[in-house]
Amino acid sequence: MLDAPEIVLGIETSCDETAAAVLKNGRELLSNIIASQVDIHAEFGGIVPEIASRKHVEAIDFVVKRALKEAGITLEKVSGIAVTQGPGLVGSLVVGLSYAKACAFSSEKPITGVNHIHAHLMACFLPNGQIPRFPFVGLVVSGGHTSLYRVDDYFHVELLGATRDDAAGEAFDKVAKILGLPYPGGPIISRLAEKGRRDAFSFPRAWLPETPYDFSFSGLKTAVLQTVGKLTSAGQKIPVEDVCASFEEAVVEVLTEKTIKAAVAQEVGWVVAAGGVASNLRLRHALREACMEKGLGFVVPPPVFCTDNAAMVALAGFHQLSQNMLLAPDADVYSRIVA
């Protein structure tokens, strides 16, 4: 077994953010650099995988070197390297993994491959105030993933349920497109929802009683599309703020109720929310209130650690490196969720 690594370099390229971070002793974040491609993909109304991977190639060397510079160290001072191995966009992941392998080989540093979703669950342990106690139920909700997990420690994570179709963030993007709003849809829908009536439209909730911890948002998206279509056909003005508020409430209600139900059934004391959609203020408020009612602790990272970042990868890598969980030289990326 290796000694606990003093300094870990984390690299994240699972989707459209090129990120690098330096973490000291698993607690002190020395740098956290994120190069976003949002403006590039906004033109297309969503992420274009080929463009994303090309932009990662252009940005990764600069981002990693800037992270090292802000941390005040060189690659030689790094104790180990952690890189997102999956799930995510294959082309994007390959860029990060290849770069990390090259860094590890040239500097003779140990390297570990991190599960992107598990890293999100670890973000709650980054320096941000209150931290949960194991075991806890974790909700990871983003543009590509909506899943519930039981987390027993840094290494034992059990998948309880996942989305059958659209992820919550994906549903926000699609509804924004239906309403003629810009990409990404989450932030703009959330802002407009603050001015709308949450009970203006009775949009469906997919409870899925046979698999109570699974999610489905395709029916909700279709209901919004049909509602907008009917209003347009009738020559009526679309009450965009009310549609946004009612849609957001449907998403938040399902996410909250399923998460609390899982926490109670699993007999845990804490709930953690992570992923880009965990930045949504309405969701944060609903989960916090529901947890208080059930006597559960609740932790959600600051928004910078909810969206894709390398700090969470470095933290997950810190624990893996401490347990000698090293990446094989011929290890490849994976695109699908690994429980």
C-alpha positions in Angstrom: 0.0 0.0 0.0 1.2 3.5 -0.8 1.5 6.2 1.8 -1.2 8.8 1.5 -0.2 11.1 -1.4 0.7 14.6 -0.3 -0.2 16.3 -3.5 -2.6 15.0 -6.2 -3.1 16.4 -9.6 -6.7 15.8 -10.8 -7.7 16.0 -14.5 -11.3 16.0 -15.7 -12.5 15.9 -19.4 -15.7 13.8 -19.3 -17.9 16.2 -21.2 -17.4 19.8 -22.2 -15.3 21.2 -19.4 -11.5 20.9 -19.5 -10.5 21.0 -15.8 -7.4 20.4 -13.6 -6.9 20.8 -9.9 -4.2 20.3 -7.3 -5.2 19.0 -3.9 -2.8 18.8 -0.9 -3.3 16.1 1.9 -6.8 15.5 0.7 -8.0 18.7 2.3 -6.3 21.8 1.0 -7.3 22.9 -2.6 -4.3 24.6 -4.1 -5.9 25.3 -7.5 -9.0 24.5 -9.4 -9.0 25.5 -13.1 -12.0 25.0 -15.4 -12.2 25.9 -19.1 -15.8 25.8 -20.2 -17.1 25.2 -23.7 -20.6 26.4 -23.0 -20.5 29.4 -25.4 -19.2 27.2 -28.2 -21.9 24.6 -27.9 -24.7 27.1 -27.2 -24.7 27.8 -31.0 -25.9 24.3 -31.6 -28.3 24.0 -28.7 -26.4 21.2 -27.1 -23.0 19.5 -26.8 -21.4 18.3 -30.1 -19.1 15.4 -29.1 -16.6 15.9 -31.9 -16.2 19.6 -31.2 -15.9 18.9 -27.4 -13.0 16.5 -27.9 -11.3 18.8 -30.3 -11.5 21.7 -27.8 -10.2 19.5 -25.0 -7.1 18.8 -27.2 -6.6 22.5 -27.6 -7.1 23.4 -23.9 -5.7 20.6 -21.8 -2.0 21.4 -21.7 -2.7 25.0 -20.9 -5.3 24.1 -18.2 -3.0 21.6 -16.4 0.0 23.9 -16.5 -2.0 26.8 -15.2 -3.3 24.6 -12.3 0.3 23.6 -11.4 1.4 27.2 -11.6 -1.4 28.5 -9.4 -0.6 25.8 -6.9 3.1 26.9 -6.9 4.5 23.5 -7.9 5.8 21.6 -10.8 4.8 18.2 -12.1 7.8 16.7 -10.3 6.3 17.7 -6.9 3.1 15.9 -7.6 2.7 12.7 -5.6 0.1 11.1 -7.9 -2.3 11.8 -10.7 -6.1 11.2 -10.8 -8.0 11.3 -14.1 -11.6 10.8 -15.0 -11.9 7.4 -16.7 -15.6 7.4 -17.3 -18.5 7.6 -17.7 -18.8 10.4 -20.3 -18.2 11.2 -23.9 -15.6 8.7 -25.2 -13.7 11.3 -27.3 -13.5 13.7 -24.5 -12.4 11.1 -22.0 -9.7 9.8 -24.3 -8.1 13.2 -24.4 -7.9 13.5 -20.6 -6.8 9.9 -20.0 -4.1 10.0 -22.7 -2.7 13.3 -21.3 -2.7 12.0 -17.8 -1.0 8.7 -18.8 1.7 10.8 -20.6 2.2 12.9 -17.5 2.5 9.9 -15.3 4.9 8.1 -17.6 7.2 11.0 -18.1 7.3 11.9 -14.4 7.2 8.3 -13.1 4.2 9.1 -10.9 1.4 6.7 -9.9 -1.9 7.2 -11.7 -5.5 6.2 -10.8 -8.7 6.2 -12.9 -11.7 7.9 -11.3 -15.4 7.2 -11.8 -16.9 10.6 -12.7 -20.1 9.9 -10.8 -18.4 8.7 -7.7 -16.2 11.8 -7.8 -19.4 13.9 -7.8 -20.4 12.1 -4.6 -17.0 12.9 -3.1 -17.4 16.6 -3.8 -19.3 17.0 -0.5 -15.9 16.4 1.3 -14.1 19.3 -0.4 -13.5 22.3 1.8 -16.9 23.9 2.0 -18.1 23.8 5.5 -20.4 20.9 6.8 -19.5 17.4 5.7 -21.7 14.3 5.9 -21.1 11.1 7.8 -21.1 7.7 6.2 -23.3 6.0 5.2 -25.4 8.5 3.2 -27.7 8.5 0.2 -26.4 10.6 -2.7 -28.4 12.1 -5.5 -26.2 12.8 -8.6 -28.2 15.0 -11.0 -26.8 16.6 -14.1 -27.2 17.0 -17.8 -26.1 13.4 -18.4 -26.9 11.6 -15.2 -29.7 11.3 -12.7 -29.0 8.5 -10.2 -29.4 7.6 -6.5 -26.7 5.9 -4.6 -26.0 4.5 -1.1 -22.5 5.5 -0.1 -20.9 3.5 2.7 -17.4 4.9 2.5 -15.0 6.3 0.0 -14.9 3.1 -2.0 -18.2 1.3 -1.5 -21.0 2.9 -3.6 -24.2 1.1 -4.4 -26.5 2.2 -7.3 -30.1 2.3 -6.1 -31.7 3.8 -9.2 -31.1 5.8 -12.3 -33.0 7.5 -15.1 -34.6 5.4 -17.8 -34.4 8.1 -20.4 -33.6 11.8 -20.2 -31.5 13.0 -17.3 -32.9 15.9 -15.4 -30.4 18.4 -16.8 -31.2 17.1 -20.3 -34.9 17.7 -19.7 -34.2 21.3 -18.7 -32.2 21.8 -22.0 -35.0 20.3 -24.1 -37.7 22.3 -22.5 -35.7 25.4 -22.9 -35.4 24.6 -26.6 -39.2 24.1 -26.8 -39.7 27.5 -25.3 -37.1 29.2 -27.5 -34.7 29.8 -24.6 -30.9 29.6 -24.9 -28.7 26.7 -24.0 -28.0 25.6 -21.3 -31.6 25.5 -20.2 -31.1 25.0 -16.4 -30.0 28.5 -15.4 -32.5 30.4 -17.6 -35.5 28.2 -16.6 -34.6 28.6 -12.9 -34.5 32.4 -13.2 -37.8 32.6 -15.1 -39.4 30.1 -12.7 -38.9 32.5 -9.8 -41.4 34.8 -11.5 -43.9 32.1 -12.4 -46.7 30.1 -10.8 -45.6 26.6 -9.9 -49.2 25.3 -10.0 -50.1 27.0 -13.3 -49.8 23.7 -15.2 -50.3 20.2 -13.9 -47.4 18.4 -15.5 -46.9 14.7 -14.9 -44.6 13.1 -12.3 -43.2 9.6 -13.1 -43.2 7.8 -9.8 -42.5 4.3 -11.2 -43.7 2.3 -8.3 -42.2 -1.0 -9.5 -38.7 0.6 -9.4 -39.2 3.5 -7.0 -35.7 4.9 -7.2 -35.6 5.1 -10.9 -36.4 8.3 -12.8 -38.0 9.2 -16.1 -38.4 12.7 -17.5 -39.3 12.1 -21.1 -43.0 12.1 -20.4 -42.7 15.4 -18.6 -40.8 16.9 -21.5 -43.5 15.6 -23.9 -46.2 17.2 -21.7 -44.5 20.5 -22.0 -44.2 20.2 -25.7 -47.9 19.3 -26.1 -49.0 22.2 -23.8 -47.0 24.7 -25.7 -48.3 23.2 -29.0 -52.0 23.5 -27.9 -51.5 27.1 -26.7 -49.8 28.1 -29.9 -52.5 26.4 -32.0 -55.1 28.3 -30.1 -53.3 31.6 -30.8 -52.6 32.2 -27.2 -49.4 33.7 -25.8 -47.1 31.2 -24.1 -46.9 32.1 -20.3 -43.2 31.2 -20.3 -42.6 32.0 -16.7 -45.5 29.8 -15.6 -44.4 26.9 -17.8 -40.9 27.1 -16.4 -42.1 27.2 -12.8 -44.5 24.3 -13.3 -41.9 22.3 -15.1 -39.2 22.9 -12.6 -41.6 22.1 -9.7 -42.4 18.7 -11.3 -38.7 17.9 -11.6 -37.8 19.0 -8.1 -40.8 17.2 -6.5 -39.8 13.8 -8.1 -36.1 14.2 -7.3 -36.8 15.2 -3.7 -39.4 12.6 -2.8 -37.4 9.7 -4.3 -34.2 10.8 -2.6 -35.9 11.1 0.8 -37.7 7.8 0.3 -34.4 6.1 -0.4 -32.7 7.7 2.6 -35.4 6.6 5.0 -35.5 3.0 3.5 -31.7 2.8 3.7 -31.7 4.0 7.3 -29.0 6.5 6.8 -28.6 9.8 8.6 -27.5 12.0 5.7 -28.4 13.1 2.2 -26.0 14.5 -0.3 -26.9 16.2 -3.6 -24.3 16.6 -6.4 -24.0 17.3 -10.1 -24.8 20.4 -12.1 -28.5 20.4 -11.4 -27.8 20.4 -7.7 -26.9 24.1 -8.2 -30.7 24.7 -8.8 -31.9 26.8 -5.9 -35.4 25.4 -5.8 -34.0 21.8 -5.6 -31.6 22.8 -2.8 -34.4 24.4 -0.8 -36.8 21.5 -1.3 -34.2 18.9 -0.3 -33.1 20.9 2.7 -36.6 21.3 3.9 -37.5 17.7 3.4 -34.4 16.5 5.2 -35.2 18.7 8.2 -38.7 17.2 8.4 -37.2 13.7 8.5 -34.3 14.6 10.8 -31.7 14.0 8.2 -28.5 15.9 7.6 -28.2 17.5 4.2 -25.1 18.6 2.3 -24.7 20.1 -1.1 -21.4 21.5 -2.4 -21.0 25.1 -3.6 -22.0 25.4 -7.3 -18.4 25.4 -8.5 -18.1 21.9 -7.1 -21.5 20.8 -8.4 -20.6 21.3 -12.1 -17.9 19.2 -13.6 -14.5 20.0 -12.0 -11.2 18.4 -11.3 -11.1 19.1 -7.5 -13.6 16.3 -6.9 -11.5 14.0 -9.2 -8.4 14.8 -7.2 -10.1 14.1 -3.9 -11.5 10.7 -5.1 -8.0 10.0 -6.5 -6.4 10.8 -3.2 -8.3 8.0 -1.5 -7.7 5.6 -4.3 -4.0 6.3 -4.5 -3.9 5.8 -0.7 -5.2 2.2 -1.3 -2.9 1.5 -4.2 -5.8 1.5 -6.6 -3.7 2.2 -9.7 -4.6 2.4 -13.4 -3.2 -0.3 -15.6 -1.0 0.9 -18.5 -3.5 -0.4 -21.1 -6.6 0.8 -19.3 -9.2 2.4 -21.5 -12.1 4.8 -20.9 -15.7 3.8 -20.5 -18.8 5.6 -21.6 -21.5 4.1 -19.4 -22.3 4.3 -15.7 -20.2 1.8 -13.6 -22.1 1.2 -10.3 
